[in-house]
Amino acid sequence: MNISYDFWIMVSAFLTLCIFSFLYKDNPFYKFAEHLFVGVSNGYLVTITWHGVLWPEALKPVLFQGQWWLIIALIIGALYFTRFIPRISWLIRVPIAISIGYSTGAAIPATIQADIIRQIQGTILTSKNFQTWNAGTMGIVWSIILFIGVACTLSYFYFSREHKGVLGVTSRIGIIFIMIGFGAAFGYTVMARISLFIGRLQFLLGDWLGIIN
């Protein structure tokens, strides 16, 4: 018998039950597990930041490799701590502005490429299958449905004209496709949560109580 392994199994089971206790009502056991999770996560993040970023990417190059220009980055990063000094707390705007500007500049091209260009390309290539008649019956049907869904969904977001006549019909069909998309996304989220719940139950009934294998 591995005493250390059994001990951590008991700890894990206790914390799992503490989290599950919230299903009854908010209570001290749930708050304890919640605060412990937040504390451990922050401690882990601090450790990873120091050993994975701050020391190897900033302090070590400055102290031992002569990359003195990194001192500027360290000073800008240190301005985050001015938030705790009311008289100079406005300086925190500098690193925040740099971070937001850099992140936005890096994210916009990637977002356009992934969420717009690739989506358009995938729609065109998939819809093109029904023109070749080589995709099989179901491939042709799904290509037509995809083409209709994309066109009707885009028509729903066309607000330069009142949604009447043909535009009204296509926009209402677009709403149906939008709701199907939202429903699928919500269902996926629910299933992911249920999967986590089943995993915890398997741990409690298997690893802890030994009722199931």
N, C-alpha and C positions, 0 to 999 in steps of 0.2 A: 504493500500500500504506500503510495506516495503522499506523505502528509502535506507537503507544500501544495501539491496539485489539488488535494481534497480541500485544503483551506481556501484556495482561490475559487474553487467551485462554490463553496458556501458563501463567500463574499459576493460572487456574481449572482447567485440565486437570491440573496438578500436584497441586493440593489435592484434586481429585476422586479421582485415583489414590491419594493418601495415605489417604483415607477408605476406598476400596475395598480397600486392602491389609489391612485388619482381617479381611477374609474369609479370609485365610491364617492370620494370628495377630496378636496384639498386638505392635506394633513401634514404633520411634522415629518413623517417618514419620506413622503414625496419631496418635500422641501429640502431635506437632508441630501437625498440622492441627486436632486437638481443642482444644488449648490456644489456638491462634490464633483459632479460632471463639469460644471463651469470652471471650477478651480483647477481641476486636473487638466482640462483642455487648455486653459491659459498658461499653466506651467509648462505643458508640453510645447505649446506654440513659442513661448519665450526661449526654451532650450533649442528648438529647431532654428529659430531666428538667429540665435547667437552662434551655434555651431555650423549652420548651413549658409548663413548670409553675412552677418555682421563681422565675424572674425575672419573667415577666409576671403571675403569679397571686399572688405573695407579696411579693417584694422591691420591685418597681416600685410597686405600690399603697401600700406603707408609706412608701417614700422620696419619692415624687413626687405621690401622690394623697391623702395624709393619712389613709389607712385604718389607723390605729394599732392597731385591735383585732386585726389579723392577726398582730401580734407574739405574741399568745398561741398561735396556731397554729404559728408558727415555733419558739417555745420548746418546745412539746409535741413537735414533730417532731425538734428537736435532742436530745431525751432518748433517741432511738435510739442516739446515739453514746456514751451512758453505758455501753453494753455493753462498751466497751474500758477502762473504769475500774472495777476490781473493787470498790472501796469503795462506790460508788454505782450499781453495775450493776442494782440492784433497781428503779431508776427507769424502766428500759425497759418495765416492766409497764404504766406509764401509757399511753404511745402505743399499745402493743399492745392493751390493753383497749379503748381508744377505737376503734381501727380495727376490731377484731373485733365490738364492739357495733354500730357504725354499719353495717358490711358485713352483719352478720346481720339487722339490722332492715330494711335495704334489700333483701336477697336473699329473705327469707321471703315477703313478698307477691308478688314477681315469680315466685318458684318455684311458689307455690301457683297463681297465675294461669296460668302457662305449662305446668306439668307435671301439674296436677290438674284445674283447672276447664276449661281448653282441651281436655285429653284426654277428659274426660267429655263435653264438648259435642260434640267431633268424633265420638266413638263413638255417641252418641245420634243425631246427625244422619245419620251414615252408615248406622246400623242401621235408621233409620226408612224408608230407601228401599224396603225389601222390603214395607212396608205399603202404599205407594202404587202399586206395580206399574208405575211409570213409569221405572224405572232400567234396564230391559232384563234379559234373562236372566242375564247375567254379573254385572250390578250387584246383582241379587237374591241370587245365590249368594255373592258376596263379602260382602254385608251380613250374611247368615246366618252365614258363617264367622267374620266379625269379632265378631258378637254372642256366638257360642259360645266363641270364643277368650278374649274378655274375661271372660265369666262363669266359665269353667273356671279361668282363671288366678287370678282373685280367690278362687275356692274353695280353691285350693291354699294360699293364705296365711291361711285360716280355721283357727285352731288351737284353738278353743274346744271342738271335738268331734274324736274320733278319726276318721281318714280311712278309714271303712268304708262299705260299701253305696253309695248314690248319691254321697255326698260323696267316697268313695274313687275312684269312676270318674271323676268330674269333675276331681278333683285330679290324677289321672294324665294325663288329657287336657290339663290346664293345664300340666303339666311338659313335654309335647310342644311346646306353643306357646311356652313359655319358652325351650326349647332352640332352637327355630327362630329366635326373636328374637336369642338370643345368637350363633347361627351366622351370621345375617345381619350383625350388628354386627361380628363378627370378620372375616367375608369382606370387608366394606366397608373395614375397617382394612388388611387385607392388600392389597387392590386399590389403596388409596391409596399404600401403600409401593411397590408394583410400578410405579405410575404415576410416582412420583418416580425410581425406578431407570431406567425407560425414558427419562425426560427427560434424565438424566445420560448415558446411553448415546448418545442422539441428539446431545447436545452434543459428546461425545468423537469420535464417528464423523462428525459433520457439521461443526460449527464448527471443531473442532481439526484432525482428519485430512482432512476433505473427501471422505470415502469415499461418504457419502450426501448428498443434497440436503435 
